[in-house]
Structures are given as structure tokens and as C-alpha cells.
């Protein structure tokens, strides 16, 4: 029996690229939707994917990209009009008779969250779920191991610091990008089994950021300590690396939820093992991959480059999230609430939802 073709949008991104690679490895035909033709899309083509350049905000282009495919992975862009991309995606799915959408969402998604991206994720999930005749599965991880933690790997490897604007004792069981993709691929392979389901992949262990720094230090062979960097300074560095402003505007709210224990709720869990048959990758395994990258390998030249980047941070242009949100005239709920303070969010994401005993939840939030 021939496997049906699957459309993957954001195919050159983190999770999209991993989903494409895993589907191809399993023999599934893949149509990779990309924003531009470049070296990354050329690599996907050489690996066997059919590459189509598609504007994810354009219903006509999305409809063309979906013709001849049966299932799709939707990865939302970090864009203030992300809801338009999702509506266009849903319209194309209805127009072409798509049988399934697996959508990457967000653990903190809810109608009252102060971050517009989190509220739009909630709306997107509900819209896809309401599409008649189309199976829908949500994959909603918290902070990845790959981002934000290991984006700081060069600073840890060369300078011994892990600079993040989150509390050192905040806890998470961060999944790898590969495990997130494995869960998505498992859902894509069996729409009937996973229809109307929501999955949160996690790593196998709840860790503080301080403990993560210790694991990184063990891998790179010297002490690494977490430094809670001021958010204004983190904005400068992230902006210089090309982080979208919409992502930066939500970061302050997600960091607050992180520090107050939202990512410790329902974590760790067995989602990765139950859906894929393999244990979730532990944090040290993921760290070792990053330690092997050129930017983390020990050399005098690389260390000097990283030190120069670090010292230049205060001189870089900043980012004002309040001014950005005001300029966009972003809508806001009457009473914005972090996820951890939202009774509706806790009811659907808390201990009872995941079968975690009440005392374990209280301990996670302590």
C-alpha cells in the first residue's frame, strides 16, 4: 500500500525540518512548503522531498500546495498576523479535501494570556478542531531544549555562562526538537487514532536551569553557571540574531509563566515513549549534539569571537515590547492572566488532566 503524501509547512525550520527528515526516513512522500528557495530547501530536495515555494498567508498558494496531498503539518510563523496564515491554511484544507492537520501549538495557549501569540494559538487550535471531516491533532510543547536553553551553548562552551532571562530555579522537562517531530510524525501516520487529541512531549526529567547549566558544564569539561540576564540585554542579543519582534514581544510573558512554574505542570510525562515506542531524549544527549557543533568547539579564535559578541551586547540596538505592541494596536483580553493564574487553563492542563496526583502538582509548583 502506498503511503499518502504529506505537506509540511515551515519545512526549513526547526520542527518542520525534523518532521520532513523523519517522514522521508520512514518512506513517506513529502511536499515541503518553504518561503524561499535557498540552500536549506535545496538540501530537502536532494533528500527526496518535493519542494514548493509557498506564501503561508496566501489562500491561493496554499490551495495549490495542498492539491494532491492527504495530510499536513502546520507550523505557525512568529508573525502578528499568524491567525491569517491559519485561516488561509484551514480554507485550503477544506477546499482540497485534506483528511488531517497536525498543528504545532503552545503549552501556554489560552484566551486570556497576555501574549497575543498564545491567544492566537488557542484560536487556531479551536478553528482547526471545528473543520468538518478533517482529523486534527495538537502538539503543544513548552520551552524546547534547543530553544531557548541551548541557543546559549556558545557562551556556555567558551565563557562558562548560560545567560537567560529566566530564574535559575525554574523547572521544565524540555523536549528535543527531534522528539517533538517524532510525536508529530506518529500522529501523521495514524490520523484516526490521534484525531481530537492534544499531546505535550516532554523530556524525561524535570530540571532547574541551574541543573541544566551543570549538565552543560559536565559535557564541555568546565564549570558553567546560569546568569539571569536582564531582559533588555537579552532582547539586544536576540534581535541581533534575527529573532522576530513578535517572538520577542511574547517572551516577557512566557518567562513570567516559566518562573512561576507553568512548565512544571504535567511534566515529565510518557508522551514520547507512548506514541513513538522510544524513550524521550535526556537533556545531556541533546547537549552533546550542540557541543559538537563548530560554534561550540574549543579554539582560541572561536572563543575570541564569542567573547567579542558578548562584550558588544550592551552596545547593540534594543527592543521595546511595550512600544511594539502599542504601535501594532494589539487587542487584549479584559483581564489578561498568565497561564498559571488562569483557572480555565489549569483545569485543562493541570494535575487531573494528566493524571498527576494533587500533591505532586503542588510540589512541582512549590
NUDRENVO-379717 format. One record per residue (C-alpha): residue number from 1; residue in one letter; x, y, z. Coordinates in Angstrom, 2 decimals, decimal comma. Example, Ala and Ser with C-alpha at 12.3 -4.5 7.8 and 13.67 -1.06 7.14 Angstrom:
REM residues 2
+-----+------+---------+---------+---------+
:  nr : rest :      px :      py :      pz :
+-----+------+---------+---------+---------+
:   1 :    A :   12,30 :   -4,50 :    7,80 :
:   2 :    S :   13,67 :   -1,06 :    7,14 :
+-----+------+---------+---------+---------+
REM end
This chain:
REM residues 366
+-----+------+---------+---------+---------+
:  nr : rest :      px :      py :      pz :
+-----+------+---------+---------+---------+
:   1 :    X :    0,00 :    0,00 :    0,00 :
:   2 :    X :    1,37 :    3,42 :   -0,97 :
:   3 :    X :    1,72 :    5,96 :    1,83 :
:   4 :    X :   -0,26 :    9,18 :    1,24 :
:   5 :    X :    1,69 :   12,37 :    0,54 :
:   6 :    X :    2,12 :   14,80 :    3,46 :
:   7 :    X :    2,53 :   18,58 :    3,24 :
:   8 :    X :    4,92 :   20,14 :    5,75 :
:   9 :    X :    4,95 :   23,91 :    6,06 :
:  10 :    X :    7,89 :   25,70 :    7,65 :
:  11 :    X :    9,93 :   22,84 :    6,23 :
:  12 :    X :   13,29 :   24,58 :    6,69 :
:  13 :    X :   12,56 :   25,49 :   10,32 :
:  14 :    X :   13,38 :   23,56 :   13,47 :
:  15 :    X :   10,39 :   21,26 :   13,87 :
:  16 :    X :    9,36 :   21,37 :   10,21 :
:  17 :    X :   12,81 :   20,27 :    9,06 :
:  18 :    X :   12,85 :   17,44 :   11,59 :
:  19 :    X :    9,35 :   16,30 :   10,54 :
:  20 :    X :   10,42 :   16,23 :    6,88 :
:  21 :    X :   13,58 :   14,25 :    7,66 :
:  22 :    X :   11,74 :   11,67 :    9,76 :
:  23 :    X :    8,91 :   11,19 :    7,27 :
:  24 :    X :   11,39 :   10,68 :    4,42 :
:  25 :    X :   13,37 :    8,20 :    6,55 :
:  26 :    X :   10,16 :    6,20 :    7,04 :
:  27 :    X :    9,37 :    6,20 :    3,32 :
:  28 :    X :    6,55 :    8,76 :    3,30 :
:  29 :    X :    6,28 :   11,06 :    0,28 :
:  30 :    X :    6,68 :   14,68 :    1,44 :
:  31 :    X :    5,83 :   18,02 :   -0,12 :
:  32 :    X :    7,92 :   20,64 :    1,69 :
:  33 :    X :    6,43 :   24,15 :    1,67 :
:  34 :    X :    9,13 :   26,80 :    2,04 :
:  35 :    X :    9,13 :   30,58 :    1,99 :
:  36 :    X :   12,09 :   30,93 :   -0,38 :
:  37 :    X :   14,31 :   28,67 :   -2,43 :
:  38 :    X :   17,73 :   28,55 :   -0,77 :
:  39 :    X :   20,45 :   26,10 :    0,28 :
:  40 :    X :   18,22 :   24,64 :    3,00 :
:  41 :    X :   15,37 :   23,91 :    0,58 :
:  42 :    X :   17,87 :   22,53 :   -1,95 :
:  43 :    X :   19,05 :   20,10 :    0,72 :
:  44 :    X :   15,47 :   18,93 :    1,33 :
:  45 :    X :   15,07 :   18,35 :   -2,39 :
:  46 :    X :   18,27 :   16,29 :   -2,56 :
:  47 :    X :   16,96 :   14,18 :    0,31 :
:  48 :    X :   13,83 :   13,35 :   -1,69 :
:  49 :    X :   11,24 :   15,96 :   -0,74 :
:  50 :    X :    9,14 :   17,75 :   -3,32 :
:  51 :    X :    9,80 :   21,45 :   -2,60 :
:  52 :    X :    7,23 :   24,17 :   -3,30 :
:  53 :    X :    7,72 :   27,87 :   -2,60 :
:  54 :    X :    4,54 :   29,00 :   -0,83 :
:  55 :    X :    3,34 :   32,14 :    0,90 :
:  56 :    X :    1,66 :   30,77 :    4,03 :
:  57 :    X :   -0,57 :   33,86 :    4,20 :
:  58 :    X :   -1,96 :   33,38 :    0,68 :
:  59 :    X :   -5,02 :   31,10 :    0,36 :
:  60 :    X :   -4,47 :   30,50 :   -3,36 :
:  61 :    X :   -0,85 :   29,45 :   -2,98 :
:  62 :    X :   -1,71 :   27,21 :   -0,04 :
:  63 :    X :   -4,51 :   25,59 :   -2,02 :
:  64 :    X :   -2,08 :   24,86 :   -4,86 :
:  65 :    X :    0,44 :   23,44 :   -2,37 :
:  66 :    X :   -2,21 :   21,12 :   -0,88 :
:  67 :    X :   -3,52 :   19,66 :   -4,12 :
:  68 :    X :   -2,58 :   16,00 :   -4,24 :
:  69 :    X :   -1,68 :   15,67 :   -0,56 :
:  70 :    X :   -3,82 :   13,98 :    2,08 :
:  71 :    X :   -2,31 :   15,15 :    5,38 :
:  72 :    X :   -0,46 :   18,23 :    6,60 :
:  73 :    X :    1,75 :   19,54 :    9,38 :
:  74 :    X :    1,07 :   23,18 :   10,28 :
:  75 :    X :    3,85 :   25,16 :   11,95 :
:  76 :    X :    2,71 :   28,72 :   12,75 :
:  77 :    X :    5,06 :   31,59 :   11,90 :
:  78 :    X :    6,11 :   34,13 :   14,52 :
:  79 :    X :    4,10 :   36,93 :   12,95 :
:  80 :    X :    1,46 :   39,30 :   14,38 :
:  81 :    X :   -0,96 :   38,11 :   11,67 :
:  82 :    X :   -0,34 :   34,42 :   12,34 :
:  83 :    X :   -4,11 :   33,97 :   12,61 :
:  84 :    X :   -4,40 :   34,91 :    8,90 :
:  85 :    X :   -1,97 :   32,15 :    7,96 :
:  86 :    X :   -4,04 :   29,64 :    9,90 :
:  87 :    X :   -7,34 :   30,77 :    8,35 :
:  88 :    X :   -5,76 :   30,53 :    4,89 :
:  89 :    X :   -4,44 :   27,06 :    5,79 :
:  90 :    X :   -7,86 :   25,94 :    7,02 :
:  91 :    X :   -9,59 :   27,28 :    3,90 :
:  92 :    X :   -7,12 :   25,46 :    1,65 :
:  93 :    X :   -7,57 :   22,26 :    3,67 :
:  94 :    X :  -11,35 :   22,44 :    3,24 :
:  95 :    X :  -11,06 :   23,32 :   -0,45 :
:  96 :    X :   -8,75 :   20,40 :   -1,25 :
:  97 :    X :  -10,38 :   17,76 :    0,97 :
:  98 :    X :   -7,44 :   17,30 :    3,31 :
:  99 :    X :   -8,01 :   14,43 :    5,74 :
: 100 :    X :   -5,78 :   15,55 :    8,62 :
: 101 :    X :   -3,95 :   18,52 :   10,15 :
: 102 :    X :   -1,32 :   18,09 :   12,85 :
: 103 :    X :   -0,66 :   21,52 :   14,30 :
: 104 :    X :    2,23 :   22,76 :   16,41 :
: 105 :    X :    0,74 :   24,81 :   19,23 :
: 106 :    X :    1,96 :   26,13 :   22,57 :
: 107 :    X :    1,68 :   24,82 :   26,11 :
: 108 :    X :    0,62 :   28,26 :   27,42 :
: 109 :    X :   -2,10 :   28,83 :   24,79 :
: 110 :    X :   -5,30 :   30,29 :   26,20 :
: 111 :    X :   -7,89 :   33,02 :   25,59 :
: 112 :    X :   -6,74 :   35,22 :   28,49 :
: 113 :    X :   -2,96 :   35,02 :   28,18 :
: 114 :    X :   -1,21 :   38,43 :   27,95 :
: 115 :    X :    0,88 :   37,28 :   24,95 :
: 116 :    X :   -1,01 :   37,75 :   21,67 :
: 117 :    X :    0,78 :   34,74 :   20,15 :
: 118 :    X :   -0,53 :   32,50 :   22,94 :
: 119 :    X :   -4,09 :   33,74 :   22,46 :
: 120 :    X :   -3,85 :   33,24 :   18,70 :
: 121 :    X :   -2,54 :   29,69 :   19,20 :
: 122 :    X :   -5,67 :   28,97 :   21,24 :
: 123 :    X :   -7,91 :   30,32 :   18,50 :
: 124 :    X :   -6,03 :   28,39 :   15,80 :
: 125 :    X :   -6,40 :   25,12 :   17,72 :
: 126 :    X :  -10,14 :   25,66 :   18,09 :
: 127 :    X :  -10,58 :   26,62 :   14,44 :
: 128 :    X :   -8,76 :   23,53 :   13,14 :
: 129 :    X :  -10,74 :   21,33 :   15,55 :
: 130 :    X :  -14,00 :   22,70 :   14,12 :
: 131 :    X :  -13,19 :   21,81 :   10,49 :
: 132 :    X :  -15,74 :   19,16 :    9,44 :
: 133 :    X :  -14,31 :   15,89 :    8,19 :
: 134 :    X :  -10,68 :   16,80 :    8,93 :
: 135 :    X :   -8,88 :   14,98 :   11,75 :
: 136 :    X :   -6,96 :   17,37 :   13,98 :
: 137 :    X :   -4,14 :   16,72 :   16,42 :
: 138 :    X :   -2,40 :   19,31 :   18,61 :
: 139 :    X :    1,27 :   19,08 :   19,57 :
: 140 :    X :    1,90 :   21,66 :   22,31 :
: 141 :    X :    5,35 :   21,56 :   23,91 :
: 142 :    X :    6,71 :   24,08 :   26,40 :
: 143 :    X :   10,15 :   25,64 :   26,03 :
: 144 :    X :   12,30 :   23,34 :   23,85 :
: 145 :    X :   15,72 :   22,14 :   24,98 :
: 146 :    X :   17,02 :   23,57 :   21,71 :
: 147 :    X :   15,40 :   26,96 :   22,34 :
: 148 :    X :   15,93 :   28,94 :   24,47 :
: 149 :    X :   18,34 :   26,91 :   26,60 :
: 150 :    X :   20,85 :   25,57 :   24,06 :
: 151 :    X :   20,80 :   28,64 :   21,85 :
: 152 :    X :   23,18 :   29,93 :   24,54 :
: 153 :    X :   25,56 :   26,97 :   24,08 :
: 154 :    X :   28,48 :   29,00 :   22,58 :
: 155 :    X :   28,51 :   31,29 :   25,64 :
: 156 :    X :   28,46 :   28,25 :   27,93 :
: 157 :    X :   31,14 :   26,37 :   26,00 :
: 158 :    X :   33,59 :   29,27 :   25,73 :
: 159 :    X :   32,79 :   31,65 :   28,59 :
: 160 :    X :   31,27 :   29,35 :   31,22 :
: 161 :    X :   27,99 :   31,26 :   31,47 :
: 162 :    X :   24,42 :   30,39 :   30,50 :
: 163 :    X :   22,78 :   33,83 :   30,16 :
: 164 :    X :   19,00 :   33,55 :   30,16 :
: 165 :    X :   16,30 :   35,97 :   31,39 :
: 166 :    X :   14,60 :   33,27 :   33,48 :
: 167 :    X :   15,03 :   32,15 :   37,07 :
: 168 :    X :   17,71 :   29,58 :   37,80 :
: 169 :    X :   15,35 :   27,52 :   39,96 :
: 170 :    X :   12,51 :   27,50 :   37,42 :
: 171 :    X :   11,79 :   23,97 :   36,26 :
: 172 :    X :   10,98 :   22,33 :   32,96 :
: 173 :    X :   11,38 :   18,94 :   31,30 :
: 174 :    X :   12,45 :   20,32 :   27,92 :
: 175 :    X :   11,94 :   18,07 :   24,88 :
: 176 :    X :   14,29 :   17,94 :   21,92 :
: 177 :    X :   13,17 :   19,18 :   18,52 :
: 178 :    X :   13,60 :   15,61 :   17,26 :
: 179 :    X :   11,22 :   14,23 :   19,89 :
: 180 :    X :    8,64 :   16,90 :   19,14 :
: 181 :    X :    8,88 :   15,90 :   15,48 :
: 182 :    X :    8,61 :   12,20 :   16,36 :
: 183 :    X :    5,31 :   12,85 :   18,12 :
: 184 :    X :    4,03 :   14,83 :   15,12 :
: 185 :    X :    5,10 :   12,09 :   12,71 :
: 186 :    X :    3,38 :    9,42 :   14,82 :
: 187 :    X :    0,16 :   11,43 :   14,65 :
: 188 :    X :    0,51 :   11,97 :   10,88 :
: 189 :    X :    0,95 :    8,23 :   10,36 :
: 190 :    X :   -2,36 :    7,35 :   12,05 :
: 191 :    X :   -4,99 :   10,13 :   11,79 :
: 192 :    X :   -7,88 :    8,05 :   13,12 :
: 193 :    X :   -6,06 :    7,08 :   16,32 :
: 194 :    X :   -4,86 :   10,60 :   17,08 :
: 195 :    X :   -7,87 :   12,66 :   15,94 :
: 196 :    X :   -9,05 :   15,23 :   18,51 :
: 197 :    X :   -6,03 :   14,53 :   20,72 :
: 198 :    X :   -3,62 :   17,02 :   22,28 :
: 199 :    X :   -0,09 :   15,88 :   23,12 :
: 200 :    X :    2,60 :   17,58 :   25,12 :
: 201 :    X :    6,01 :   15,97 :   24,51 :
: 202 :    X :    8,49 :   16,47 :   27,34 :
: 203 :    X :   11,95 :   15,32 :   28,25 :
: 204 :    X :   12,33 :   12,51 :   30,81 :
: 205 :    X :   13,33 :   14,67 :   33,79 :
: 206 :    X :   12,19 :   17,88 :   35,46 :
: 207 :    X :   15,28 :   20,11 :   35,72 :
: 208 :    X :   16,05 :   23,56 :   37,05 :
: 209 :    X :   18,00 :   25,92 :   34,81 :
: 210 :    X :   20,83 :   25,69 :   37,36 :
: 211 :    X :   20,86 :   21,91 :   36,91 :
: 212 :    X :   20,86 :   22,33 :   33,13 :
: 213 :    X :   23,93 :   24,57 :   33,44 :
: 214 :    X :   25,61 :   21,84 :   35,49 :
: 215 :    X :   24,89 :   19,22 :   32,82 :
: 216 :    X :   26,27 :   21,51 :   30,12 :
: 217 :    X :   29,39 :   22,03 :   32,25 :
: 218 :    X :   29,88 :   18,29 :   32,59 :
: 219 :    X :   29,69 :   17,88 :   28,80 :
: 220 :    X :   32,06 :   20,76 :   27,91 :
: 221 :    X :   34,51 :   19,91 :   30,73 :
: 222 :    X :   34,39 :   23,10 :   32,81 :
: 223 :    X :   32,07 :   24,88 :   35,19 :
: 224 :    X :   29,07 :   26,60 :   33,62 :
: 225 :    X :   26,83 :   28,80 :   35,75 :
: 226 :    X :   23,47 :   30,24 :   34,97 :
: 227 :    X :   23,32 :   34,04 :   34,91 :
: 228 :    X :   19,87 :   35,63 :   34,93 :
: 229 :    X :   20,44 :   38,27 :   32,28 :
: 230 :    X :   18,29 :   41,41 :   32,24 :
: 231 :    X :   15,51 :   41,11 :   29,70 :
: 232 :    X :   16,61 :   44,33 :   27,94 :
: 233 :    X :   20,05 :   42,82 :   27,36 :
: 234 :    X :   18,64 :   39,52 :   26,15 :
: 235 :    X :   16,45 :   41,44 :   23,70 :
: 236 :    X :   19,55 :   43,08 :   22,21 :
: 237 :    X :   21,27 :   39,77 :   21,58 :
: 238 :    X :   18,15 :   38,03 :   20,25 :
: 239 :    X :   17,36 :   40,93 :   17,96 :
: 240 :    X :   20,92 :   40,87 :   16,57 :
: 241 :    X :   20,47 :   37,18 :   15,77 :
: 242 :    X :   17,32 :   37,92 :   13,79 :
: 243 :    X :   14,62 :   36,90 :   16,29 :
: 244 :    X :   11,22 :   38,19 :   15,04 :
: 245 :    X :    9,84 :   41,13 :   17,04 :
: 246 :    X :    6,59 :   39,23 :   17,60 :
: 247 :    X :    8,54 :   36,46 :   19,32 :
: 248 :    X :   10,38 :   38,99 :   21,49 :
: 249 :    X :    7,15 :   40,71 :   22,50 :
: 250 :    X :    5,77 :   37,46 :   23,93 :
: 251 :    X :    8,98 :   36,44 :   25,65 :
: 252 :    X :    8,48 :   38,56 :   28,75 :
: 253 :    X :    5,10 :   36,91 :   29,42 :
: 254 :    X :    6,34 :   33,39 :   28,73 :
: 255 :    X :    9,31 :   33,99 :   31,02 :
: 256 :    X :    6,97 :   35,03 :   33,81 :
: 257 :    X :    4,91 :   31,86 :   33,39 :
: 258 :    X :    8,11 :   29,81 :   33,30 :
: 259 :    X :    9,40 :   31,36 :   36,53 :
: 260 :    X :    6,09 :   30,69 :   38,27 :
: 261 :    X :    6,02 :   27,00 :   37,40 :
: 262 :    X :    3,77 :   26,69 :   34,33 :
: 263 :    X :    6,21 :   24,37 :   32,53 :
: 264 :    X :    6,46 :   22,13 :   35,58 :
: 265 :    X :    2,73 :   21,36 :   35,37 :
: 266 :    X :    2,19 :   17,88 :   33,92 :
: 267 :    X :    5,91 :   17,26 :   33,42 :
: 268 :    X :    7,61 :   14,98 :   32,83 :
: 269 :    X :    5,27 :   12,59 :   31,04 :
: 270 :    X :    5,46 :    9,49 :   28,84 :
: 271 :    X :    4,03 :   11,02 :   25,66 :
: 272 :    X :    7,15 :   10,45 :   23,54 :
: 273 :    X :    7,51 :    6,80 :   24,55 :
: 274 :    X :    3,80 :    6,03 :   24,28 :
: 275 :    X :    3,47 :    7,50 :   20,78 :
: 276 :    X :    6,83 :    6,58 :   19,28 :
: 277 :    X :    7,97 :    3,48 :   21,17 :
: 278 :    X :   11,24 :    5,21 :   22,10 :
: 279 :    X :   12,24 :    6,95 :   25,30 :
: 280 :    X :   12,45 :   10,73 :   25,18 :
: 281 :    X :   15,98 :   12,07 :   24,78 :
: 282 :    X :   17,52 :   13,27 :   28,03 :
: 283 :    X :   18,99 :   16,76 :   28,30 :
: 284 :    X :   22,60 :   15,57 :   28,29 :
: 285 :    X :   22,12 :   13,73 :   24,98 :
: 286 :    X :   20,80 :   16,91 :   23,37 :
: 287 :    X :   23,63 :   18,97 :   24,90 :
: 288 :    X :   26,22 :   16,64 :   23,39 :
: 289 :    X :   24,84 :   17,32 :   19,91 :
: 290 :    X :   25,19 :   21,06 :   20,45 :
: 291 :    X :   28,65 :   20,69 :   21,96 :
: 292 :    X :   29,79 :   19,00 :   18,74 :
: 293 :    X :   28,75 :   21,95 :   16,56 :
: 294 :    X :   31,51 :   24,23 :   15,21 :
: 295 :    X :   30,32 :   27,21 :   17,28 :
: 296 :    X :   30,88 :   25,23 :   20,50 :
: 297 :    X :   34,21 :   23,55 :   19,71 :
: 298 :    X :   37,19 :   24,80 :   21,67 :
: 299 :    X :   39,60 :   27,04 :   19,79 :
: 300 :    X :   41,24 :   30,36 :   20,60 :
: 301 :    X :   39,69 :   32,03 :   17,55 :
: 302 :    X :   36,15 :   30,86 :   18,32 :
: 303 :    X :   36,47 :   31,82 :   21,97 :
: 304 :    X :   37,65 :   35,29 :   20,99 :
: 305 :    X :   34,71 :   35,65 :   18,59 :
: 306 :    X :   32,19 :   34,61 :   21,25 :
: 307 :    X :   33,79 :   36,93 :   23,82 :
: 308 :    X :   33,58 :   39,81 :   21,35 :
: 309 :    X :   29,88 :   39,11 :   20,76 :
: 310 :    X :   29,26 :   39,00 :   24,49 :
: 311 :    X :   31,05 :   42,30 :   25,19 :
: 312 :    X :   29,25 :   44,02 :   22,31 :
: 313 :    X :   25,77 :   43,15 :   23,58 :
: 314 :    X :   25,16 :   46,36 :   25,61 :
: 315 :    X :   26,03 :   48,47 :   22,54 :
: 316 :    X :   23,52 :   46,82 :   20,20 :
: 317 :    X :   20,10 :   48,31 :   19,33 :
: 318 :    X :   17,43 :   47,39 :   21,85 :
: 319 :    X :   13,80 :   46,37 :   21,64 :
: 320 :    X :   10,82 :   47,92 :   23,45 :
: 321 :    X :    7,97 :   45,39 :   23,64 :
: 322 :    X :    5,51 :   47,88 :   25,09 :
: 323 :    X :    6,07 :   50,35 :   22,23 :
: 324 :    X :    5,93 :   47,49 :   19,70 :
: 325 :    X :    2,56 :   46,26 :   20,99 :
: 326 :    X :    1,17 :   49,81 :   21,14 :
: 327 :    X :    2,31 :   50,54 :   17,59 :
: 328 :    X :    0,50 :   47,41 :   16,35 :
: 329 :    X :   -2,64 :   48,26 :   18,30 :
: 330 :    X :   -2,70 :   44,67 :   19,56 :
: 331 :    X :   -6,03 :   43,55 :   21,05 :
: 332 :    X :   -6,02 :   42,45 :   24,68 :
: 333 :    X :   -8,42 :   40,47 :   26,86 :
: 334 :    X :  -10,35 :   42,44 :   29,56 :
: 335 :    X :   -8,30 :   40,75 :   32,29 :
: 336 :    X :   -5,02 :   39,32 :   30,96 :
: 337 :    X :   -3,78 :   36,45 :   33,13 :
: 338 :    X :   -0,64 :   34,31 :   32,98 :
: 339 :    X :   -1,47 :   30,65 :   32,38 :
: 340 :    X :   -0,55 :   29,73 :   35,94 :
: 341 :    X :   -3,24 :   32,15 :   37,26 :
: 342 :    X :   -5,94 :   31,16 :   34,77 :
: 343 :    X :   -8,44 :   28,73 :   36,31 :
: 344 :    X :   -9,57 :   27,54 :   32,88 :
: 345 :    X :   -6,01 :   26,83 :   31,77 :
: 346 :    X :   -5,23 :   24,95 :   34,98 :
: 347 :    X :   -8,41 :   22,90 :   34,67 :
: 348 :    X :   -7,40 :   21,69 :   31,20 :
: 349 :    X :   -3,64 :   21,46 :   31,79 :
: 350 :    X :   -3,30 :   20,64 :   35,49 :
: 351 :    X :   -2,92 :   17,55 :   37,61 :
: 352 :    X :   -6,30 :   15,97 :   36,94 :
: 353 :    X :   -5,89 :   16,35 :   33,15 :
: 354 :    X :   -2,58 :   14,48 :   33,14 :
: 355 :    X :   -3,27 :   12,00 :   35,90 :
: 356 :    X :   -0,72 :   13,63 :   38,21 :
: 357 :    X :   -1,58 :   13,30 :   41,91 :
: 358 :    X :   -2,53 :   16,59 :   43,54 :
: 359 :    X :    0,42 :   16,55 :   45,96 :
: 360 :    X :    2,83 :   16,06 :   43,01 :
: 361 :    X :    1,38 :   19,13 :   41,33 :
: 362 :    X :    1,73 :   21,17 :   44,50 :
: 363 :    X :    5,34 :   20,03 :   44,80 :
: 364 :    X :    6,03 :   21,00 :   41,17 :
: 365 :    X :    4,69 :   24,50 :   41,78 :
: 366 :    X :    6,43 :   24,97 :   45,14 :
+-----+------+---------+---------+---------+
REM end
